Amino acid sequence: MAQYSTEDQSSLEYIINHVFLPLKLPQGSDQSLENDLVLSEAVFDAAITFSDQLPSDKLRLWTNILKMLNNLKDSIRFSVMSAEEVEHQINTMETEMMGAKGKLICSYPGPAITVPDMNIDNATFPAELANFLVHMDQDVLDAAATRKKAKSIVLEERDTTHPRYITELLTGILRGLGSIADVPRIRKRIGDDVLWDSVKLPWRRSPLWLVIRVALQTTLERSALGQATYKSFMLFFMARLTTLALDRDLSNDILHFMSAKIARRLFKLGFSLSSELSQIVSKVTGDVRSVLEERWGSVQNAQRASPLWAPETLRILRDTHLSLNTSREYICQALQNQHSSTKTTLPNPSHHKRGTVNDFLDAEASFLVAAHAAEPSLALADFETAVRLGIDDWVTRIQFQSTDSACVSIEVCASAYSSRALTAYNGNPENLSIMLLTLFELWVAMDKIVVGQIPLLAEYSPEIPLTIWECLLIRKASALDRLKTLHAYLKARHCQASSRLSAFSFTNDDKSFAARYFHQSSKLQSLKDDIEAEAQDEREKKLIELQTMNQRYTDKEKLAESLSHTPEVSTRGRQTHKLKHCHKCRLEKEIQSMTIAVHEWPLPACDKEAIAVVFELGCPIALDMWRSMTFHVLVDVCTPQEEILHTNAFITLPDYPALQHYRQCHPRQRLTLASNAKPFSNCHYSDIPIPALDTKVCVDNGLQFQPFDTTTGGWVADVLLRWDATKLCTFLLPKGPYNGMQQYLAGTSHTSNEVMANQADCHKDVTIHEFMAFAALRSGPHLQWMNVLRELRASSIFDVGPFSSDNGLIWHEELNGEPFLIALLGELEDLMASIEGNWLEAVTISTIIMLVWRILSSTQDESVQSRGYSLLRRIRTETFMLLTQLSEKTQASDETVSRDLQGRILDMAVTCRSTFDVDGSASLLLRSHDDIKVFVYCAVMIYDNTPNQLDNLSQYSKLLLERDKRCCHALESTIRQYAEFHREGLDLAMAKIWSSYRPGTSWRALTAPNSRWLVAQTAPSHSQSPQDVRINLISGCLLVDGKQLGRLPPTIVQHPTYQSIFSDQVLDIVAADIRGMEYATRGNFCDHQFCTELYSMRGRQLGPFWTAYYNIHRHPKNFVSVHNSPQILLYTTVQ
């Protein structure tokens, strides 16, 4: 024991793992002849030392134990009993071990038979018994553990051989010669485990250790030594191992676990233990405790030690020296106010190109990606417009030989677009509905292309259900018309798909798409023939190899039988046997290690499944992209992430080595085949022991292929039918009193009676009438508009709902009746009259505008349209007056009130400009100079009052801003054309915004892609030079001489100095009239007017330079706290 413990720590750890069974165990088999020999030697050495603990009258009995343990050790040393034999014959079967609750209880010995002496003395009986046992040890019978893989029965090396040929057959034979013996038996609670992590054989507790314990206990209990001696020896052996673990400095957790184990055994033995052994165990546990306390003390001391104090390493002068060595001249000029004001040259804008459908639909979506990186919102809107206006013409221009590349372009761009749109439109059901509509248009375009190339696809389901569009929120007539066209196409596709089969199905018949396409494709048929021909050649070579290996095994076996073992004599005169010096042992080991790799047929044995595999290897690119696009829409976009069932397929078809070089698919292939079962080449059945039969070496394909989605990591059958776009297209009520009524907003299936019955759900801050009105608004899909007319409150009234047989909208049939529309308009006009002049009713005004939108998008009646447009102009006049009043009120308010008013200005400006957001001819709403003035003035107010962080806005304000962006995008070209020919409208807006504006040159648009900018110059005067004026029709940004009029530039607003003083405060500014200053606030902030410029030194931008005008003794509180900042210079002048 001492020899192995000082030379090999791994052997000690092996013994500890199998004797103590600690919490952390190996994850693979560590069984070997060397380890078993070390364990048997350790037990034998401990038994010799334990003799000193026994009284003299019991030493003779203990000598028998020593002989038994010595025989066991020698049998292992001379390879009489191998580790594999012990493991397979002693270990409990894995299913029984893992199925047991707690420890497994077994009794020993097993069946016992008494055979008369006359039979034993018969010369043939011992020979036949020995022959039986030898064959049971060598022959592989049906008791060996097996598994069925790919219809082939293979030996399972990981499991234990069933002992029935010994416990049942042999005992049955012996019972014919004798009788059942009544022998004392012991019961043992066996602690074992089956641990396996990416290894061939699992970890099992040493069966040799079980043999040793059973042999010791059964022998001792039948003698005078008794069970107490067995338990005492086990405790002594474990204490001895703990002492060795202390010497080897093992980890804390192992030492603690071993100490706890022997302490528990000591407690259970109680007074039956000898005092000498108790002292030994107590000393060992005390030593462990001392070591652990010492280690813990060293950890505490290391944490308690202070860091090294080395004052000589400090550089005080260098660290305290100011680095602004060249700033004296600049600071002096600033203090003396001697800056010379230089006119800022207007930088040329460098916007990304605005694309058409041909630009966007490139092979890698590079144009869309680049445009989105430059201007995210505008790029998405441009893409949606390009698809809406140009996708049909683009499809008609696709030639037959270009269908593959066209489908790749659509799939790539759809993925790039949706991934960005889902992020940008998150929480906005209206924008998400537009995204879905755009994706459906792209899908229909691809479907037309693929069906044109592969007419067989038209006989299979298009997979996109007709009901998926019912939840879309569509408020414009043009979008509704597009949706009706898409619905008509999809309905025709469903009717044409007579087979009612899915193109994604994996069936074993001739009706599957793969099978029918295969029989029409000579290319795929040739591919299958090539695979099978190459596989047959490899199989014939493997059979020749097997024949050679079997013959070599037979020759070596005959040679081994003719040899004898070669013993050696050690220097001490003891006869030993070493494997590496024995020619017979080396030859036998070589024979046992002879294996041959199996040959696995590359295709499934079933011909229909093989055809499906070949189809996936050479799937047409156009069809492949169609499947990817369909899955992208249904799964990636319309299926909630929590509904997607992920799986861990062991291998996919593209990763299967046997077929990799036959794969001819596009790199963007998404759907493929995968298998949870392993191929023979990747499992522990890959090598078969020699000798072997042909049927064991040449096996069928072990994979069980099923359609698999590589993007989500799920089976096609599990993820395809879990789509639900309702959450995408449903507004979420904000947290508060109304949040509990989300269920009534999400659907129309609830009845008014259910609402009445649920009055108990009404929040305490909501009146019963309000609860009833809101909850019953969508009660019944055909009653929604009647409820709106009754309550004049709108909620998700833009849900498309189901289509009728003539492509009409069933839920919106009331909007086809002129009397209903006239009645609704009358109610809206009365409601507007009751709230005029009240800027707190912005939400109500926005609701009225939304209903007028829906009325105008549903009728072609001129009288109704004229009345609707008149109501919108009336609302525009009223909201513009309220917007002007709020703007003036802001200038005269303090910080807190001003911040609140800025949000109201933003909402009112967006509401006012939303009166232009109507489908149809823009000239009906943009027909006067005042209309242009209102549109542009609102644009500037929106830009100036939108905070830098939109997260601070309410959900309602965010929704209004998103609608306004689409309105600007739609009317950009109309406003530009009007302003270039009629300058008066823009001049009126400039004068309203900037009181000192002097109309000069005509307005003109910059060249593309900067045509969103309208530019002009103010008229010069005797004391003023002309100034460049530019306005961005999309963002509302107004620049005067390159400076933003109304808002500080982002370089100042986002500067830490600005944030520390003003936080998110939006300051109204004008051009400064102080030399050296660029901007001045319109009003006062903390009783001060501030002027600023962004200065730099040696080309390095430092920060904003501020001056505050007021009394020298009254500084703003925020300024005092930051005036020592090295990036800000502050001075105060007496005014």
Summary of the structure (lengths in Angstrom):
residues: 1135
radius of gyration: 44.1
end to end distance: 98.0
largest distance: 142.2
contacts: 3329
relative contact order: 0.05
helix: 57%
strand: 9%
